[in-house]
Amino acid sequence: MDPARVFVTGASGFLGRAVCARLAADPAVTAVPVARRPVGPEGLQVADYAALKPPAGAHLVHLAETPDIAAFEAEGPAGEASADRTLEALLAARSGRFIYVSSAAVYGDRADHAHRPDERPTPAGRYGAMKHRHEDRVLAAGGVVLRMANLIGPGLHGASVLGEVLAQLDRPGPVRIRDGAPERDFLPVDDAARAVAAALQIDGPAVFNIASGRSLSVRTLVARLLAAAGQAERPVEETAPGGRRSVLRLDIADAAEALGWRPETSLDAALAALVSTVEPVPGSDVR
């Protein structure tokens, strides 16, 4: 039997690279990375994802939506319209399975309980509302939705909390973060890639939370990163504390049962791998 062809949009991004690497290791799959930037000899460079036309029977993993909430909000209606147009075009072109990577942001951040995928989301901002709207379209078309937690690992976005801390490791003085109080679920990117690969075996419609199943404060996360960098005693300053409780934790029981998936990489191992990618500066405390 010929390997299944899987087209992956956003293949040059943080999660996209991990997903393509995971699929490339499976002899039953032929991964086709798709990106606006060059993605190697096996990849497909496109100017517009909406123009992508996978061949009959090919599966599609749609990752090509920004995970940067601030950047999305700054784009305004034009960015939202572009994301809508791309999704509709890809849904119309697909013939195999369709995996849509959404975000835990669809749940908002006001509830203390661990959110289950069968509850109706209540997104707070435009980004979460867009993701939720796209989920409904994917589910109506028989696709699979993966609500991702905050991903961590080598190559993560520089504008993320950990990216900002990494950029300060070779500087003197306290580490500065905006707000250490919010509690979030943090998942190693390789575990997220395994979940995407597992979801390709599922006939939709279906929704799964892809997360560690635990939450911790940003303040605690930064402390553990600094410990991994050998800078555990370094002070941390919060420059813009929010002053309200902000919690987002996810229940992953459905993903464990239906996908046979659970996280395998510990948080501290993922943080150590992340720190190992930082080039030490002579005279700095980075080890």
N, C-alpha and C positions, 0 to 999 in steps of 0.2 A: 504494500500500500504506500502511495506517495505521501510524504510528510504534509501535514496541514500547513497552509500558508497563513501567517498572522501579520497583519500590517499594524504598526505601532506609531501613532501620531505623537509628536512631541518627543521623538526618540533622542534628541540631543540634550534634553533636560535632565534634571537630577534623578527623578524616578524613571524616566524613559530609558536612560542608559542602563540602569539596574534591571529593568524588565527585559530589555533586549539581550543583555548578558545571560539572564536566566533562561530565556527561550532558546538562545543559541546553544545551550548545553543539553537541550532535549532533542534527541535524534528523530522524534516523531513530529517535530515542528520545524518549519522554515520561517524564521523571523525576517520581516522586511521593515527596517527602520525608516521612518518618514519624518522629515524635518525641513525647516526653512534654511538650515545651514547644512553644509556637506556632512554626510554621516557614513562615509566609507564606501567601498565598492559594492557592497550588498544593499546599500541604502538607496532611498529615493528622495531627492531634494525637490521641494515644491515651493512655488511662490505663494500659493494659496491652498490651504488644506481643503477648502470647499471643492476644489477641482479634482480631488483624489477619487479614482474609480477602481477599487479593488476588483480583481477577476471573480467570476462566479465561484461561490463556495468558500472564498477566503474569509477569515475572521478579522475583526478589527478591534483594537484597543485604543480608545480615545483618551489621550493624556494632554493634548495640546490646548489646555486652558491654564492661565497663570495661577499658581498657588499663592501669589503675593497679593493679599487682600488690599493693602494700601495702594499698590500699583493699579489694581482693577478699579478701585474707587476713583483714582485720579484720572483714569481714562474717560470716565463718564459714559453717557449713553452710546457713544460711538463704539467703544470697546464692547459693551454689552450686546449691541446689535451685530457686531462681527462674530462674537461667540455664538449667538443664536443662529446666524446664517450658516456658520460652519457645521454646527451640530445637525441642522436640518438636512444639509447636503450630504453629510456622511451617513445619516440614517437612511436617506433615499437611495444611496449607492450601495449599501451593504447587502450581502446575501447570506453570509454565515453568521456566526455569533458576534454579538456587539457587547463589549465591556466598556462601561463609562466610569472613569475615576472621578468621584465626587469628593466632598469634603465633610468632615465632622462639623464644619461651621453651619450646616443646615439646622443643627439642633439649637443654636443660640448658646448662651453661657449663663443662664439664670437658674438652672435646676441642679440640685445636688445629687440626684439619682444617676445611676449608670444608664444611659440611653440605649434602648433596644431598637433595632431596625424596623420593627412593626409599629412603632409609635409615629404619630404625625408630627413632622418637624415644625418648629416655629422659629425660622431664621430671623435674626435681628437686623441685618444690614442688606445692602444691595447684592453683595457677593453671595451670601448665603441664599438669598431669594433666587438669584440666577441659577445657582447650583440645584436648588430644589425644583425649579421650573424645568431644568434640563433632565433631572431624574425622572420626572413625570413623563416626559416625551420618550425617554429611553425605555421605560417600563411599558408604556403603551405600545412600543414597537417590539416588545418581547426581549429586551436586552437585560443585562445584569449591571447593577449599580454597586460600586464599592465606595463606601464612605470612609475616607482615609483620615487617620489621626495625623498629628504633626510628625513629619519624617525627619530622621537624623542620620548622619553618616558622611563620609568623605564626599566633597563636592556639593554640599548643601548651599542654598542660596545665601549670599553674603549679607542680605538685608534681614535675615532671620535673627532671633535672639542669640543663638549660638554662633552664628556667623559674625555678629558684632563683637561677641566676647573673644572669639578667636583672633580677630584683628587687633585686640588690645593686649594679647599675651606677651608681646615683646616690648610693651611700653611701661614706663614706671608709673607708680601711683595706683589709686584704686581702679577697679574695673567698674565701668558705668553701664547700667541697664535702665530701661525706662520704668518698668514696673515689675517687681518680683512676686507680687501676690497671686496673679492668675494661676489656676490649676489646669493643666492640660495633660493629655495622653501623648506620650512620645514613643515612636516606633522606629526601629532600625530599618533603613531603606531596603536592605536585602530581604528582610522578612516581608515587607510590603510587596516586593517583586514576586516572591513565592506565592503570595495570595492572588496576585493577578494571573499568574500561570495556572493556578488551581481553578480559578473562576472560568477559564476557557473550557472546562469540562462540563459546565452547568448550562442546562437549557433554561432560559429566562421565561418570564420575568422574575427577578429576584433582587433583594437588597441585602447587603452584608456590611457590618462594621469591621474595618480592618485596623486594628489597634493592639496595644499591649494589654488592654483590659484594666489598666491602673492609671491613676493620675497623680501628678506631683506638682508642686508650685514651681514657677520659673526660678524663684530664688534657690530652691533646693537643687534644681537641675544645674544651675550655674555653679553652685558650690561643688557638685560632683564633677563637673567639667574641669574646674580649677584643681581639684584633687588629682584628676587624671593627668593634668599638666604639671604636677609637682608644685602648684602654687596655692595649696589649701589655706594658707594663712593670709592670703591677700584680701584686703577689704573690698566690699562691693557696695556701690552707691546707687540708689534709685533716683533717677532724675525727674520722673513724671509719674509718681504713684497714683493709681486710679481712685483709690478710696472706696471701692465697692467690691463685693464678693463676685468673682468671675470663675466659674467652674465648668469644665467640659470633660466628662468621662464616659466611656463607651463599654457596652456589654458585647462580648465577642462569642457568646455561646453558639449562636446560629452559624457563624463562620466555621467554628471548630467542628460542628456536627456535619454541615452540608459540604464543606470544602475539605475536611480532614486537615485543617490548617491551624496551627498555633505559632506564636512567636518562638524563635529558637535562640536568638541572640540577646544576651543580657544588656541592660542599659549601660552598665559600666564598660562592658566590652566595646559597645558601639562608640562611647565617648572616647575611649582609649584609641580606637581606630581613627576617630576624627582628629584628635590631638596629634597623632603620628603624621598627619599630612601637613602640619605646620612647619615651615622651614625655620629652624632656630636662627636668631640674630645674635652675632657675637656679643657677649656681655649681658645677654638677657637671662631671665630665670627659666626659660622654657627648657624642658628636659625630654 
